Structures are given as structure tokens and as C-alpha cells.
Amino acid sequence: MISLRPDLLRPHTYPVPEFWKELDHDTITIPHQPIRRDTWAYQDDRLRPLVEIFQGCRDASIERHVHEGLGLGYHLGFIASSDHMSTSASYACVWAQEPTRESIFRAMQARRTFGATTNIRLVVHAGDYWMGERLDTKRPVQLTLQANAPTRINTVELIIDGRIHETIDGEGRQVQLSRELTAGAGTYAYFRLKTAGGNQAWSSPIWLTAE
């Protein structure tokens, strides 16, 4: 749980949907690894906008389980986190307008985030839209990626609706590319990077609907 309200920074033991009844626009919740079997039995995109796709303590990705939630139509941005005894093993990366507590919190609410296991810089847009946003259009859009890593970027994978749509070989520590996407009902797309040394990064998805 992340909140701008000090009164909510406390333990809670009741089911998450019951806890959500206490919350307003100043608090979000994030599923912890390993996720529970009933995690996807309920969802509130406003109160649960993010999911921990990778955790450094367990050195584990739950990407396959995250695809289950996304497949149900949930809108979830991605973060990674170190947790417990694995400081600096992975990062919740946020693109905020200002380096302030509230600005970072609002950017997390907007899913303007990515997860990484090392010091990677990653930006994804679809036109004027950031990763984490929903875009309604009947026209093809350009999905663009810009990334920098401390070691060679071996591959960039474009994931569409839970499957690898394309694998692009890297050519160094930087990558810049663009791919045209055609909107379809319920379609989401994101990039996954893999670097020399085994590090990874995941952009939050962009959702494309043709309504």
C-alpha cells in the first residue's frame, strides 16, 4: 500500500475489497509476490493500478500470472521491487513531473512506470500517449521505445496480448525503435528488454481499443 494519508499507513487484515471501501484518490494498493490464487477475482483500476511483475528477493517474475489479469481486461502498470534482503536488486521506476512525494505518487497512479533489475532508462509512447495509458483509435499508431542500459541490450521483445509478437536484436547499450500497431478491442502491448549479464526491464502496457 502506498498512500499520501498517514492514517492509512497501518496493517490491515480484512479482504482487500473491504479495505478498498476506506480508500480515496490518495491511496493505491499493489499485489505482493507471490500473488494469491484469488488475486484476479476482483479488481479496481483506480485503487490497484500497478502490479509487482518482478521481485528481487525471490529473483522471480510473475509475468505469466500478470497476463491472466490483463487478459481479464484489467489495466495494470508494471513495477519491480527488491524487498527484504535484496536491496538494489530491482527497481520500481517512475516518470514523474517533479521529484516530490505527491508527483511521484500521481505518476504511479497513472501507471507511468516500468520495472527493471538494474539501472535502465526506458520510455515508451504511442503518439502523445505514455505507457500505462489507454488509447481509443481506429487508425494504426506508432509504438516507440527509447532505452539505455549499463551493458549491451541483447534483445527487445514486443509483447502483444500476452504473446511475443516480435524479437529485435540489440546493437549496443542504447535502443530506439518504432513499430506500427493496429488497434483491436482489448489489445495491450509492452516491451521487455534483456541485457548482457541477465538483467531485464518491462515497460507498462499501452492499451489500444477501436471504439
ChimeraX attribute file (.defattr): number of C-alpha atoms within 10 A of each C-alpha:
attribute: neighborCount
match mode: 1-to-1
recipient: residues
	/A:1	14
	/A:2	14
	/A:3	18
	/A:4	15
	/A:5	11
	/A:6	8
	/A:7	7
	/A:8	15
	/A:9	12
	/A:10	7
	/A:11	7
	/A:12	9
	/A:13	7
	/A:14	8
	/A:15	8
	/A:16	13
	/A:17	12
	/A:18	10
	/A:19	12
	/A:20	15
	/A:21	9
	/A:22	9
	/A:23	15
	/A:24	12
	/A:25	11
	/A:26	15
	/A:27	21
	/A:28	23
	/A:29	20
	/A:30	16
	/A:31	15
	/A:32	16
	/A:33	18
	/A:34	15
	/A:35	14
	/A:36	10
	/A:37	8
	/A:38	7
	/A:39	13
	/A:40	15
	/A:41	9
	/A:42	10
	/A:43	18
	/A:44	14
	/A:45	15
	/A:46	16
	/A:47	20
	/A:48	20
	/A:49	22
	/A:50	26
	/A:51	25
	/A:52	25
	/A:53	28
	/A:54	29
	/A:55	27
	/A:56	21
	/A:57	16
	/A:58	14
	/A:59	12
	/A:60	12
	/A:61	16
	/A:62	15
	/A:63	15
	/A:64	11
	/A:65	16
	/A:66	19
	/A:67	16
	/A:68	13
	/A:69	18
	/A:70	19
	/A:71	15
	/A:72	12
	/A:73	15
	/A:74	19
	/A:75	25
	/A:76	27
	/A:77	29
	/A:78	31
	/A:79	28
	/A:80	24
	/A:81	24
	/A:82	19
	/A:83	17
	/A:84	10
	/A:85	10
	/A:86	14
	/A:87	12
	/A:88	13
	/A:89	19
	/A:90	25
	/A:91	24
	/A:92	19
	/A:93	23
	/A:94	21
	/A:95	19
	/A:96	18
	/A:97	10
	/A:98	10
	/A:99	9
	/A:100	9
	/A:101	11
	/A:102	14
	/A:103	15
	/A:104	19
	/A:105	19
	/A:106	20
	/A:107	17
	/A:108	25
	/A:109	23
	/A:110	22
	/A:111	27
	/A:112	26
	/A:113	29
	/A:114	32
	/A:115	28
	/A:116	29
	/A:117	23
	/A:118	18
	/A:119	18
	/A:120	22
	/A:121	15
	/A:122	25
	/A:123	19
	/A:124	26
	/A:125	19
	/A:126	23
	/A:127	11
	/A:128	7
	/A:129	13
	/A:130	22
	/A:131	27
	/A:132	30
	/A:133	19
	/A:134	17
	/A:135	20
	/A:136	13
	/A:137	14
	/A:138	14
	/A:139	10
	/A:140	15
	/A:141	18
	/A:142	15
	/A:143	22
	/A:144	18
	/A:145	20
	/A:146	14
	/A:147	18
	/A:148	17
	/A:149	22
	/A:150	14
	/A:151	17
	/A:152	17
	/A:153	24
	/A:154	18
	/A:155	18
	/A:156	23
	/A:157	18
	/A:158	19
	/A:159	17
	/A:160	18
	/A:161	16
	/A:162	18
	/A:163	12
	/A:164	14
	/A:165	11
	/A:166	12
	/A:167	14
	/A:168	13
	/A:169	12
	/A:170	17
	/A:171	11
	/A:172	15
	/A:173	16
	/A:174	17
	/A:175	20
	/A:176	13
	/A:177	13
	/A:178	14
	/A:179	13
	/A:180	11
	/A:181	16
	/A:182	14
	/A:183	20
	/A:184	17
	/A:185	12
	/A:186	15
	/A:187	21
	/A:188	24
	/A:189	22
	/A:190	23
	/A:191	26
	/A:192	19
	/A:193	24
	/A:194	21
	/A:195	21
	/A:196	15
	/A:197	10
	/A:198	11
	/A:199	19
	/A:200	22
	/A:201	30
	/A:202	25
	/A:203	26
	/A:204	30
	/A:205	30
	/A:206	26
	/A:207	24
	/A:208	24
	/A:209	16
	/A:210	15
	/A:211	10
